[in-house]
Amino acid sequence: MITIHINGELQQLADNQTLAELLVCKQVAPQSVAVVVNQAIIPRSEWSQYQCQADDQIEFFSAVAGG
Amino acid sequence: MLTIADHQFESRLFTGTGKFANSATMLASIAASGSELVTLAMKRIDFDMGLDDLLSPLQSRGVKLLPNTAGARNAKEAVFAAELAYQMLGTKWIKLEIHPDPKYLLPDPIETLNAAKVLCEKGFIVLPYIHADPVLCKRLEDVGCAAVMPLGSPIGSNQGLATEAFLKIIIEQSSVPVIVDAGIGAPSQACRAMEMGADAVLVNTAIASSANPILMAQCFQQAVQSGRKAYKAGLGTVSLNANNTSPLTGFLATDKVL
């Protein structure tokens, strides 16, 4: 198990879990989010390859209403 | 037909999606407005709040999405936000807005110009929200912005076209479309902006905060259409003196008062 931060909250994850798997786990619709890991944007094409590391700061962003 | 970058719009009313009581009202209001371009913001997902699918109904309506960089306090953050929006939505269109001061939300012109230069070089279609500064508008045009979005008055204030004199100069000088953004609080003000020759207006609060947003959206649609037609028809000259519209001689008496 490793510990990561998701949008500021601590979370335990199984080893070798990918960003794509994490999105499924968090029930986030993948077509409308952007993912930032340690302040770097991870392109959609890399979500299934990127394996979460201990202490990663992972942020999920989505579109919201705005002017 | 209004063309921005390579995209054509039949409607010259753009709308924001913020401040509506609920998504259904927002979607119905956008439909009633006839808007073909809507703005969106971005934020970190709050997993406790649940996820509201804003995008699917907008995409199914076929409106073009214009994500904004609201929340960015400098050029670096705005560029990051634009890249985030590209990853999220697959669009390179970005409403560039950098307003570090939460009280008046006035845009930072220096950071905006710096960010616009970087984003244009990266191939973004940049629509910057700025003060009604004619010199800045030309500078933004020079670095490659697809349009300029000068404010009428502070965001969400409903104060109308406080910057009218400067908007006129911007409209006269601009080689790119001018979209009057922010502060338009009534259909008459949107109509006025269009009569002056603005290419489009962006309205959010005035519709969303109305007691009847859907009806108000229709009012704005008609006001924008009417203002555009008046601009094309050409307004009459304003003069200090009266100019009679009826003949004043040859009736009742010609040379003396009865």
Contacts between the chains, C-beta under 8 A, distances in Angstrom:
chain1	res1	chain2	res2	distance
A	6	B	47	7.9
A	7	B	44	4.9
A	7	B	45	6.2
A	7	B	46	7.5
A	7	B	47	7.0
A	8	B	44	7.8
A	9	B	47	7.7
A	26	B	47	6.6
A	27	B	51	7.5
A	28	B	45	6.7
A	28	B	51	6.8
A	29	B	51	7.0
A	29	B	53	6.9
A	31	B	55	7.8
A	32	B	53	7.4
A	32	B	55	4.8
A	32	B	88	6.5
A	32	B	89	7.5
A	33	B	45	7.1
A	33	B	88	6.2
A	34	B	42	7.5
A	34	B	84	4.7
A	34	B	85	7.5
A	34	B	87	4.3
A	34	B	88	3.9
A	35	B	87	7.7
A	36	B	84	7.2
A	41	B	80	7.6
A	41	B	83	5.7
A	41	B	84	6.0
A	41	B	87	5.6
A	43	B	87	6.3
A	44	B	87	6.3
A	59	B	44	5.8
A	60	B	44	6.9
A	60	B	45	4.6
A	61	B	42	5.2
A	61	B	43	6.7
A	61	B	44	5.8
A	61	B	45	6.8
A	61	B	84	5.8
A	61	B	88	6.4
A	62	B	42	7.0
A	62	B	43	7.1
A	62	B	45	5.1
A	62	B	51	6.9
A	62	B	88	7.2
A	63	B	40	4.7
A	63	B	41	7.3
A	63	B	42	5.8
A	63	B	54	5.7
A	63	B	55	5.7
A	63	B	65	7.8
A	63	B	67	6.7
A	63	B	88	6.3
A	63	B	89	6.6
A	64	B	40	7.0
A	64	B	41	5.2
A	64	B	42	6.7
A	64	B	43	5.1
A	64	B	52	7.8
A	64	B	54	6.6
A	65	B	16	7.9
A	65	B	17	4.2
A	65	B	18	4.7
A	65	B	19	7.5
A	65	B	20	6.8
A	65	B	23	7.8
A	65	B	26	6.6
A	65	B	40	7.0
A	65	B	41	6.9
A	65	B	54	6.2
A	66	B	16	6.5
A	66	B	17	6.3
A	66	B	18	4.6
A	66	B	39	6.0
A	66	B	40	5.6
A	66	B	41	2.6
A	66	B	42	7.9
A	66	B	68	5.9
A	66	B	70	5.8
A	67	B	16	3.2
A	67	B	17	7.4
A	67	B	18	4.4
A	67	B	19	7.3
A	67	B	39	5.6
A	67	B	41	7.7
A	67	B	68	7.5
A	67	B	70	7.8
A	67	B	155	6.9
A	67	B	156	7.3
A	67	B	202	7.7
A	67	B	204	3.7
A	67	B	205	7.0
